[in-house]
Amino acid sequence: MTTRISHWIDGRPSPGTSGRTSAVYNPATGQQSAEVDLAGADDLERAVASASAAAKQWRSASLSTRAAVLFAFREQLHQRSDELAAIVTAEHGKVLADAAGEIARGLENVEFATGVPHLMKGGFSEQAGTGVDVYSIRQALGVVAGITPFNFPAMVPLWMCANAIATGNAFILKPSERDPSAAVFLAELWRDAGLPDGVFTVLHGDKEAVDGLLRHPEVAAISFVGSTPIARYIYETGTAQGKRVQALGGAKNHMVVLPDADVDMAADAAVSAAYGAAGERCMAISVVVAVGDVADSLVSAVADRLPRLRIGNGADDGVDMGPLISGEHRDKVAGYIAAGEAAGARLVVDGRRASVPAEGFFLGTTLLDDVTPDMTVYTDEIFGPVLSVVRVATYDEAVALINANPYANGTAIFTRDGGAAREFQLDVEVGMVGINVPIPVPVSYYSFGGWKDSLFGDTHMYGPEGIKFFTRGKVVTSRWPDPATSQVDLGFPRTR
C-alpha cells in the first residue's frame, strides 16, 4: 500500500477530483512510496476560489498580526526541521545534512519576512505643494502562485511564500510532483502557526495545473524556478495574460581557478560544489576553468578526492552523496558522459563504473578534462554529478568564455590576488559572483537571481526584491478641504 498525497485547500487536505495521479518514488531504493493527486480544472477552481476569498481578508490584517504569524511559523519550522529534512531525503534523495542545510537557508528567508512592518514602509513628503502632502505605499497583489522544482522542495517554496504571505497575499504552491510531501508539511506548519485557512494552498499537478495557474484571471503573479525552456514558456505565457512573472531558469556555473590559487582549497570547493546533492543544484559548479599551469595539479587534486566520497542512501550515516531523482534522469546524465568521451574529452573519473548501490537511481562522480565549448557536456545543463574542466591560457580567456555562455546564474573565482578578484566581479556578466566561495547563494537580506537565460523578468527572488515582486506601489496625493482657496483651474497641477 502506498500513501496518497492530496492537495491542501482551505486549510485542510483535499483529495483531487481529476482522477489523475502520479507515482512518487524513493530514489535511494527505486521503490514507489506514494501516489500524488494531479489537479484538474475543478481542483484549480476550488484552490483559486479559496485563496481569493482568503486574500481579501488577509490583506486587511495588521502588519503586527502578519509578523506574529511569521514568527510562529518560524518557530514551528525550527522545531520540526529534522522531520522535514527526513521527508526531503526520502523523496529527493539528498543526504540528511544537505536537506537540513536547505531548510536552514529557507528559514533565513522566513526570518527576513518577519520584519514586514519595516519592509512595507513607504515614504511621506509633507507640503509637496501648498497644503498638499504626497506619500507612497505598497499593497498586496491578491492571489499569487509559486511553481517550484524537485531539487529544493523546501527551500525554494520558502523563498517565495514567506514574502508573499508577509506582504498580505494568498499563496498557491504548485510543487514538483516528484517530491510533493514537503509542500504539504509546510502547509501543516502554516496552519499550526495560526495562518487563516486559504492563505496558503498546495495544488499538486503537472502541465495542466501550471497552464491553469498561468491563465487564471484571479492569479496576479507567478514565481517560478526550473529549466530555461520552461522558464521562458512560463514568462511568455504569464506576461501575455497580464501577470507579473519572475521565472528563474537553468545554469552552467563556471569556477575560475587562477595560477596563484591555493590548489587544495580550490579542489575542496570544486568537489563540494559540483557533487553536492548529486549535482542537482541550479548553483552547482559544473565547469572548472583552469587558467595557465594550474590545470594539471588541480585536476589531480580533484580526482584524488573523489574515491573518498561515500555514495548511498542519504538517510544513512556517513553518506556524502545520494541518488539522482529518477532512473530516467540517471540514464540521461550517463548519456552525457558517453557523449563527452566520444567528443574527445579525457575521462579522468568515470561515474558509470563507480561502486554504487544496486537498487535506486545512483550514479558515481565523473570528472572530464580537456572539455571544449562545442561539446554537449559544456553547452547543456546536465544536472548531475559531472564536472568538466576547460583549460585556458589567460584570465581574459576565462572571462570571455563565461561571458559568451547563454547561462549566467552564478560564477566563482579562486585566487589570492585581490586586484584580480575585484576586476573579475566587474568584468563578469553573471548575476551572482563568489570570490573564493564556490556557491554564492546570497543571504536572505539580499536577493537571488541570474542574468541572461537564467532569469526571465526583471525582479530577483526573495530579499528586498522579493518584497517588491509581491507588492505594487501606489502614490497618494492628499489635500484636505480649504474653502478659502478653492477655485476652478483647468491648468496642469503645479507644486508651486
Secondary structure, 3 states (H helix, E strand, C coil): CCEEECEEECCEEECCCCCCEEEEEECCCCEEEEEEECCCHHHHHHHHHHHHHHHHHHCCCCHHHHHHHHHHHHHHHHHCHHHHHHHHHHHHCCCHHHHHHHHHHHHHHHHHHCCHHHHCCCEEEEEEECCEEEEEEEEECCEEEEECCCCCCCHHHHHHHHHHHHCCCEEEEECCCCCCHHHHHHHHHHHHCCCCCCCEEECCCCHHHHHHHHHCCCEEEEEEECCHHHHHHHHHHHHHCCCEEEEECCCCEEEEECCCCCHHHHHHHHHHHHHHHHHCCCCCEEEEEEEHHHHHHHHHHHHHHHHHCCECCCCCCCCCECCCCCHHHHHHHHHHHHHHHHCCCEEEECHHHCCCCCCCCCCCCEEEECCCCCCHHHHCCCCCCEEEEEEECCHHHHHHHHHHCCEECEEEEECCCHHHHHHHHHHCCCCEEEECCCCCCCCCCCCECCEECCEECCCCECHHHHHHHCEEEEEEEECCCCHHHCCCCCCCCCCC
